[in-house]
């Protein structure tokens, strides 16, 4: 099983993984690669890898040839980076995540390697437009939202800081789903991103691990005092590795993203096939290979719930086999694992890795319990991304016992020793012990994966200052008392290379002109931009850059939705997963109120607005899908009403992904970050939008708090209940009849929704939404409505004062240096992983 840059010796047919032979130094890489060199490389790939003549080559052929030519340059650095890691024997980070939302890679790779202009020149000489080629590449459907995009940013920053790292995840055949909007409703279709293959990846068929499920556990008496356990799985599936190089800035270092694909050990049952049961002969293969088909299969059925657990165990089991195999090969004794290995669990999805590590150390490596536990807790750390109970995950004990019987035995013992420790520290209250237990007995016996992640990790981090504080005060309050000093804060960050340099080259050029070339390497150099906040020439350039991006987005809106919007209107943007706590519904209610106000006072000094929504709802999340329908029904009525005279437009762009985000974010004027206070862990869209000069309207939630601290109260629009006020209101009750009665505007909006104004063919369509807001407003939509509407009018006033608006926009960009993912990774490296960073952020 080979590693990039460390091929097995070829003098004899050894099967030993990662066997290394002395290699000559890597070939010198030219400092300058011109268009002629790249033209020759692209033509060679077109001929010998794609098998086409230039005269008949399609755009896809040119895309493949260009990608392969660029990939060659990256592979050279990849091999060099891998060799250096082996030679230095330094500690590696392994980032386990169920999502990696890496987006399109061609332009990203060109920017990271400095090859954009040579490749553009080369293609132009061949009659090919690079900007057209970039559209050929599909987005890698490996994630859903912020969790997956954060993982991608962190992988890029680890490479940039030259942290030796591997990402591990699943190579989903179809990702989450491709979202289409039919008659205003979300429809889900397979995301066929692999139809034409993936030229960035390297299949490693020799990296093949067996992962088991079900079966029995035998107990072997080794001596009077010692027993060993042997798990005999009922079925197995093979995990096949696919590697993608992850390039850091200026390609100084390249790490590996290794994704696992599920393959059945037997392609088909030949006996059944020969008896005519052609479908049945493939049944076992289809069931096993479903593991890597889609991201987040619906868990609304027992079969879906089991498939999710199979996915999570599949990828961590394969990853740990790979990690331990590599460590034993290069460092020998597994007792040194904490010195050479750091494993980061990105949310609770990979938590079963803690138990799998214990199983390997106990059952396969024959460690004693205490030594195995000390190694495991020293190796693992856990990032919590949410306070929502459903997102912390828990699994029914009967399902765990059937699917992972040995793991359930280990969980029981971890829990027993954990509760024994709690009792030894003076806690004997039954209620407290129940709250601290890994097994939730309250609604059917379930394993609390968040508790397991906490107990099995040496560090637990939240992802914003507010969130980390709430983690201590809420979901892990009791555990924090008995395991103090484990919870730390690591505020999220974003890679400026993708979300500024690549997404907004015009603004990047302006920043270089104002702040110097240093801004390309040092996020802190952005601060110099603030000196130009009142410079008329710079403001004019910034406005021109923004308007050009708005023209591009308006074209996308027209092409996809057949709606014409003005680039001179305010682009008011809410782009994120559709969820009640993110409160797209609050935004829609304000749209209806504004719509009514414009019609009632057509001569008012209204700010023209384009309200832009994008995001997916989970396939089984009825309320979220109903919110999408409402947004589209409101858009249909508002956009067609001549009385509005184009002052208000509403659009919902389907199938939100990284590429669409790259088009929306540089064009946004106003960033909607309006989640219920205390419920958004951090957010990263808020950082991307502010970095590009968008002003934020938001609650004091997640990283909004820190954004406000950096940009200042005058350059952000904060409204609504605070976290403590939300808690107080919930204790008082979430029936909002009194709040609605005190707000004639809100009452009128809800009457319109409930009476069918926006759904004339089905008057009761939005009755559930209205009743929820009236009688069970857990997410404080009604409670925050008046404050939100009033703050939006403050936004209007700022927009009318163009000098003030652009001054705030420049200050937002200038003060975003803190929110670089390089800073975040440097903090992880120092405070959690204890690994060196070669390049300084």
Residue pairs with C-beta under 8 A, 6 or more apart in sequence:
1 17
1 18
1 204
1 206
1 207
1 208
1 241
1 322
1 325
2 8
2 17
2 18
2 204
2 206
2 207
3 18
3 82
3 86
3 326
4 75
4 78
4 79
4 82
4 202
4 243
4 245
4 256
5 23
5 26
5 78
5 79
5 80
5 81
5 82
5 83
5 86
6 18
6 20
6 82
6 83
6 86
7 21
8 14
8 16
8 17
8 18
8 19
8 21
9 19
9 20
9 21
10 21
11 21
16 329
17 325
17 326
17 329
18 325
18 326
18 329
18 330
19 329
20 86
23 83
26 76
26 79
26 80
26 83
27 76
29 73
29 76
29 77
30 37
33 73
33 115
33 118
34 118
34 121
35 117
35 118
35 119
35 120
35 121
35 122
35 124
35 125
36 122
37 118
37 122
38 69
38 115
38 118
38 119
38 121
38 122
39 121
39 122
39 123
39 125
39 126
41 69
41 72
41 122
42 62
42 65
42 66
42 69
42 119
42 122
42 123
42 126
43 54
43 65
43 126
44 69
45 64
45 65
45 66
45 68
45 69
46 52
46 53
46 54
46 57
46 61
46 62
46 64
46 65
47 53
49 64
49 65
49 68
50 57
50 61
50 64
50 65
50 68
52 58
52 61
52 65
54 126
57 65
59 128
59 132
59 133
59 136
60 136
60 196
62 123
62 126
62 128
62 133
63 106
63 133
63 136
63 137
64 199
66 106
66 119
66 123
66 130
66 133
67 105
67 106
67 109
67 137
67 199
67 200
68 199
69 119
70 106
70 109
70 110
70 113
70 115
70 119
71 109
71 199
71 200
71 245
73 113
73 115
73 251
74 109
74 113
74 245
74 247
74 251
74 254
75 245
77 247
77 251
77 252
77 253
77 254
78 245
78 254
78 256
81 162
81 253
81 254
81 255
82 256
85 92
85 164
86 330
89 330
89 331
89 340
90 164
90 340
90 835
90 836
91 164
91 339
91 340
91 341
91 342
91 833
91 834
91 835
91 836
92 164
92 165
92 166
92 340
92 341
92 342
92 835
93 158
93 163
93 164
93 165
93 166
93 342
93 343
93 344
93 829
93 833
93 835
94 165
94 166
94 168
94 319
94 323
94 341
94 342
94 343
94 344
95 151
95 154
95 155
95 158
95 165
95 166
95 167
95 168
95 344
95 346
96 168
96 169
96 315
96 316
96 319
96 343
96 344
96 345
96 346
96 350
96 353
97 147
97 148
97 151
97 167
97 168
97 169
97 346
97 347
97 349
97 350
98 147
98 169
98 170
98 295
98 311
98 312
98 315
98 346
98 347
98 349
98 350
99 142
99 143
99 144
99 147
99 148
99 151
99 169
99 295
99 346
100 140
100 142
100 143
100 148
100 151
100 152
100 155
100 167
100 169
100 257
100 259
101 140
101 142
101 143
101 144
101 145
101 148
101 149
101 151
101 152
101 657
101 658
102 140
102 142
102 143
102 152
102 155
102 244
102 257
102 658
103 139
103 140
103 152
103 498
103 657
103 658
103 659
103 662
104 134
104 137
104 138
104 139
104 140
104 658
104 659
105 137
105 140
105 200
105 244
106 133
106 134
106 137
107 116
107 134
107 502
108 247
108 497
108 498
108 502
109 115
109 200
109 247
110 116
110 119
111 497
111 501
111 502
112 247
112 248
112 249
112 250
112 251
112 497
113 247
113 250
113 251
114 250
114 251
116 130
119 130
120 130
123 129
123 130
123 133
124 130
138 193
138 195
139 193
139 657
139 658
139 659
140 175
140 193
140 198
141 172
141 174
141 175
141 176
141 191
141 193
141 295
141 657
142 148
142 169
142 170
142 171
142 172
142 175
142 259
142 295
143 149
143 151
143 152
143 175
143 176
143 295
144 176
144 295
144 296
144 577
144 616
145 576
145 577
145 615
145 616
146 385
146 576
146 577
146 682
146 683
146 684
146 685
147 346
147 347
147 385
149 658
149 684
150 346
150 463
150 492
150 684
150 821
151 167
151 169
151 346
152 495
153 493
153 494
153 495
153 498
153 684
153 821
154 821
154 824
154 825
154 828
155 165
155 167
155 246
155 255
155 257
156 246
156 247
156 248
156 249
156 495
156 497
156 498
156 821
157 248
157 493
157 495
157 820
157 821
157 822
157 824
157 825
157 841
158 165
158 246
158 248
158 255
158 825
159 165
159 246
159 247
159 248
159 249
159 253
159 254
159 255
160 248
160 249
160 252
160 253
160 495
160 497
160 822
160 839
161 248
161 822
161 825
161 826
161 829
161 837
161 838
161 839
161 840
161 841
162 248
162 252
162 253
162 837
162 838
162 839
163 255
163 825
163 829
163 833
163 835
163 836
163 837
163 838
164 255
164 835
165 255
165 256
166 255
166 256
166 257
166 258
166 323
167 246
167 255
167 256
167 257
167 258
168 258
168 259
168 260
168 315
168 316
168 318
168 319
168 322
169 257
169 258
169 259
169 260
169 315
170 259
170 260
170 261
170 291
170 292
170 295
170 311
170 314
170 315
171 201
171 242
171 259
171 260
171 261
171 292
172 292
172 293
172 294
172 295
173 194
173 261
173 292
173 293
173 294
174 190
174 191
174 192
174 193
174 293
174 294
175 191
175 193
175 294
175 295
176 191
176 294
176 295
176 296
176 616
177 188
177 189
177 190
177 191
177 294
177 616
177 619
178 188
178 189
178 190
178 191
178 192
178 655
179 186
179 187
179 188
179 189
179 616
179 654
179 655
179 656
180 186
180 187
180 188
180 189
180 654
180 655
181 187
181 628
181 632
181 652
181 654
184 628
184 629
184 632
184 633
184 636
185 625
185 628
185 629
185 632
186 616
186 617
186 625
186 628
186 629
188 619
190 294
198 242
198 244
200 244
200 245
201 242
201 243
201 244
201 259
202 242
202 243
202 244
203 240
203 241
203 242
204 240
204 241
204 242
204 243
205 240
207 240
207 241
207 258
207 322
208 238
208 239
208 240
208 241
209 238
209 239
209 317
209 318
209 321
209 322
210 236
210 237
210 238
210 239
210 265
211 236
211 237
211 238
211 239
211 313
211 314
211 317
211 318
212 231
212 233
212 234
212 235
212 236
212 317
213 233
213 234
213 235
213 236
213 237
213 310
213 313
213 403
213 404
214 233
214 234
214 235
214 402
214 403
214 405
215 231
215 232
215 233
215 234
215 235
215 405
216 231
216 232
216 234
216 405
217 229
217 230
217 231
217 232
217 405
217 406
217 409
218 229
218 230
218 232
219 227
219 228
219 229
220 227
220 228
220 229
220 230
221 227
222 228
228 363
228 366
229 362
229 363
229 406
229 409
230 363
231 359
231 363
231 405
231 406
235 284
235 288
236 265
237 262
237 263
237 264
237 265
237 288
237 289
237 291
237 314
238 262
238 263
238 264
238 265
239 260
239 261
239 262
239 263
239 314
239 315
239 317
239 318
240 260
240 261
240 262
240 263
241 258
241 259
241 260
241 318
241 322
242 258
242 259
242 260
242 261
243 256
243 257
243 258
243 259
244 256
244 257
244 259
245 254
245 255
245 256
245 257
246 254
246 255
246 256
246 257
247 254
248 254
248 255
248 839
249 497
249 521
252 839
253 838
253 839
258 319
258 322
260 292
260 314
260 315
260 318
260 319
261 292
262 288
262 289
262 290
262 291
262 292
262 314
263 288
263 289
264 284
264 285
264 288
264 289
266 284
266 285
267 285
268 281
268 282
268 285
269 280
269 281
269 284
270 281
272 280
272 281
273 281
290 297
290 307
291 307
291 310
291 311
291 314
292 311
292 314
296 308
296 618
297 304
297 307
297 308
297 311
298 304
298 618
298 619
298 620
299 305
299 308
299 620
300 620
302 399
305 396
305 399
306 399
306 403
309 395
309 399
309 400
309 403
309 404
310 403
312 349
312 350
312 351
312 352
313 352
313 356
313 403
313 404
313 407
315 350
316 350
316 352
316 353
316 356
317 356
319 353
320 353
320 356
320 357
320 360
321 360
323 341
323 343
324 334
324 337
324 360
327 334
327 336
327 337
327 340
327 341
328 334
331 340
334 361
334 365
334 367
334 375
335 371
335 375
337 375
337 378
337 379
338 375
338 378
338 379
341 379
342 379
342 381
342 832
342 833
342 834
342 835
343 353
343 379
343 380
343 381
344 381
344 382
344 383
344 828
344 832
344 833
345 351
345 353
345 354
345 380
345 381
345 382
345 383
345 453
345 457
346 383
346 385
347 383
347 384
347 385
347 386
347 391
348 382
348 384
348 391
348 392
348 393
348 449
348 450
348 453
349 393
351 382
351 393
351 449
351 450
351 452
351 453
351 456
352 404
352 407
352 449
353 380
354 376
354 380
354 452
354 453
354 456
354 457
355 404
355 407
355 410
355 411
355 414
355 452
355 456
356 407
357 372
357 375
357 376
357 379
357 380
358 372
358 373
358 376
358 410
358 414
359 406
359 407
359 410
361 367
361 371
361 372
361 375
361 376
362 369
362 372
362 410
363 406
367 375
369 413
373 414
376 456
377 456
377 457
377 458
378 458
380 456
380 457
380 458
381 457
381 458
381 459
381 460
381 461
381 832
381 833
382 453
382 454
382 456
382 457
382 459
382 460
382 461
383 460
383 461
383 463
383 490
384 450
384 453
384 460
384 461
384 462
384 463
384 467
384 471
384 475
384 476
384 681
385 391
385 463
385 681
385 682
386 392
386 681
387 467
387 470
387 471
387 474
387 475
387 678
387 679
387 681
388 581
388 679
389 475
392 448
392 449
392 450
392 475
393 449
393 450
394 440
394 446
394 447
394 448
394 449
394 450
395 446
395 447
395 449
396 444
396 445
396 446
397 408
397 439
397 444
397 445
397 446
397 447
398 445
400 407
400 408
400 411
400 447
401 408
408 447
411 438
411 439
411 447
411 452
414 438
414 452
414 455
414 456
415 437
415 438
415 439
418 436
418 437
418 438
418 455
419 433
419 436
419 437
421 482
422 432
422 433
422 436
422 482
423 433
425 482
427 433
427 436
427 482
432 478
434 441
434 442
435 478
436 451
436 478
436 479
436 482
437 448
437 451
438 447
438 448
438 451
438 452
438 455
439 445
439 446
439 447
439 448
440 446
440 447
440 448
450 475
450 476
451 479
453 460
454 460
454 476
454 479
454 483
454 486
455 479
455 483
457 486
458 486
459 486
459 487
459 488
459 831
459 832
460 471
460 476
460 486
460 487
460 488
461 468
461 487
461 488
461 489
461 490
461 828
461 832
462 468
462 469
462 470
462 471
462 487
462 488
462 489
462 490
462 681
462 682
463 489
463 490
463 491
463 492
463 681
463 682
463 703
464 489
464 491
464 492
464 681
464 682
464 683
464 702
464 703
464 705
464 706
465 489
465 491
465 705
465 706
466 678
466 700
466 701
466 702
466 705
466 723
467 489
467 680
467 681
467 682
467 702
468 487
468 488
468 489
468 490
469 489
470 678
470 723
471 487
472 480
472 487
476 487
480 486
480 487
488 831
488 832
490 824
490 827
490 828
490 831
490 832
491 682
491 703
491 706
491 818
491 819
491 824
492 682
492 683
492 684
492 687
492 703
492 819
492 821
492 824
493 684
493 687
493 819
493 820
493 821
493 822
493 823
493 824
493 825
494 684
494 687
494 688
494 691
494 819
494 820
494 821
495 820
495 821
495 822
496 523
496 691
496 820
498 662
499 662
499 665
499 687
499 688
499 691
499 692
500 507
500 508
500 511
500 691
500 692
501 508
501 520
502 662
503 661
503 662
503 665
503 666
503 692
504 545
504 549
504 665
504 666
504 692
506 545
506 548
506 549
506 666
507 542
507 545
507 666
507 692
507 693
507 813
508 520
510 538
510 541
510 542
510 545
511 519
511 526
511 529
511 813
512 519
512 520
514 528
514 529
514 531
514 532
514 538
515 525
515 526
515 528
515 529
516 525
516 528
518 525
519 525
519 526
519 528
523 816
523 817
523 818
523 820
523 822
523 823
523 841
524 817
525 817
526 813
526 814
526 815
526 816
526 817
527 814
527 815
527 817
528 814
529 810
529 813
529 814
530 810
530 811
530 814
530 815
532 538
532 539
532 810
533 539
533 806
533 807
533 810
533 811
533 814
534 803
534 807
538 810
539 803
539 806
539 807
539 810
542 693
542 806
542 809
542 810
543 806
546 666
546 667
546 669
546 693
546 809
547 567
547 568
549 663
549 666
549 667
550 567
550 571
550 667
551 567
552 663
552 667
553 567
553 571
553 612
553 663
553 664
553 667
554 564
554 565
554 566
554 567
556 653
556 660
556 663
557 563
557 564
557 565
557 612
557 651
557 653
558 564
558 565
560 653
560 654
561 651
561 652
561 653
563 635
563 639
563 649
563 651
565 610
565 649
565 651
566 608
566 610
566 646
568 608
569 607
569 608
569 609
569 610
569 649
570 607
570 608
570 609
570 610
570 669
570 670
570 795
570 799
571 610
571 612
571 667
571 668
571 669
571 670
572 609
572 610
572 611
572 612
572 668
572 669
572 670
572 672
573 612
573 664
573 665
573 668
573 669
573 670
573 671
573 672
573 689
573 694
574 584
574 587
574 611
574 612
574 613
574 615
574 672
574 674
575 612
575 613
575 614
575 615
575 656
575 661
575 664
575 665
575 685
576 582
576 615
576 683
576 685
577 615
577 616
577 617
578 584
578 615
578 616
578 617
578 621
578 624
578 625
578 627
578 628
579 617
579 621
579 624
580 623
580 624
580 627
580 778
580 779
581 675
581 676
581 679
581 680
581 779
582 674
582 675
582 680
583 674
583 675
583 676
583 779
583 781
583 784
584 613
584 615
584 627
584 631
585 627
585 630
585 769
585 773
585 781
586 674
586 781
586 784
586 785
586 788
587 611
587 613
587 672
587 674
588 627
588 630
588 631
588 634
589 746
589 749
589 750
589 781
589 785
590 785
590 788
590 789
590 792
591 611
591 634
591 638
591 648
591 650
592 634
592 749
592 752
592 753
592 758
593 745
593 746
593 748
593 749
593 789
594 609
594 648
594 789
594 792
595 634
595 638
595 641
595 644
595 648
596 748
596 749
596 752
597 604
598 604
598 606
598 643
598 644
598 647
598 648
599 641
599 643
599 644
602 643
602 645
605 800
606 647
606 648
606 796
607 647
607 795
607 796
607 799
607 800
608 646
608 647
608 648
609 647
609 648
609 649
610 649
610 650
610 651
611 648
611 649
611 650
611 651
612 651
612 653
612 664
612 668
613 631
613 650
613 651
613 652
613 653
614 652
614 653
614 654
614 656
614 660
614 661
614 664
615 656
616 655
616 656
617 624
617 625
617 627
617 628
618 624
623 768
623 769
623 772
626 765
626 766
626 768
626 769
627 769
628 652
629 765
630 753
630 758
630 766
630 769
631 650
631 652
632 652
633 758
633 759
633 765
634 650
634 758
635 649
635 650
635 651
635 652
637 757
637 758
638 644
638 648
638 649
638 650
639 649
639 650
653 660
653 664
661 685
661 688
665 685
665 688
665 689
665 692
665 694
666 692
668 689
668 692
668 694
669 694
669 695
669 799
670 694
670 695
670 696
670 697
670 795
671 685
671 686
671 689
671 690
671 694
671 695
671 696
671 697
671 698
672 697
672 698
673 680
673 683
673 685
673 686
673 696
673 697
673 698
673 699
673 701
673 702
673 704
674 697
674 698
674 699
674 720
674 784
674 788
675 683
675 698
675 699
675 701
675 702
676 699
676 701
676 726
676 779
676 780
676 784
677 699
677 700
677 701
677 720
677 721
677 722
677 723
677 725
677 726
677 780
678 701
678 723
678 726
678 727
679 701
679 779
680 701
680 702
680 704
681 702
682 702
682 703
683 701
683 702
683 703
683 704
684 703
686 696
686 698
686 702
686 703
686 704
686 707
687 703
687 707
687 816
687 819
689 696
690 696
690 707
690 711
690 812
690 813
690 816
690 819
691 812
691 813
691 816
691 819
692 813
693 809
693 810
693 812
693 813
694 809
694 812
695 715
695 716
695 717
695 795
695 798
695 805
695 808
695 809
695 812
696 704
696 707
696 711
696 716
696 717
696 812
697 716
697 717
697 719
697 788
697 791
697 792
697 795
698 704
698 716
698 717
698 718
698 719
699 718
699 719
699 720
699 721
699 784
700 708
700 718
700 720
700 722
700 723
701 723
703 819
704 716
704 718
706 818
706 819
707 716
707 819
708 716
708 718
710 815
710 816
710 818
710 819
711 808
711 811
711 812
711 815
712 811
712 815
714 808
715 808
715 811
715 812
716 812
717 791
717 794
717 795
717 798
718 791
719 784
719 787
719 788
719 790
719 791
720 780
720 784
720 787
720 788
721 729
721 780
721 783
721 784
726 780
729 780
729 783
730 778
734 775
734 776
734 777
734 778
735 774
735 775
735 776
735 777
736 773
736 774
736 775
736 777
736 782
736 783
737 774
737 775
739 746
739 777
739 782
739 783
740 746
740 747
740 750
740 773
740 774
740 782
741 747
743 782
743 785
743 786
745 785
745 786
745 789
746 782
746 785
746 786
750 770
750 773
750 774
752 758
753 766
753 769
753 770
754 766
754 767
754 770
755 763
756 762
756 763
756 764
756 765
758 766
759 765
759 766
773 781
773 782
774 782
777 783
798 804
798 805
798 808
799 805
820 841
822 841
823 841
825 837
825 841
826 837
826 840
826 841
829 835
829 836
829 837
830 837
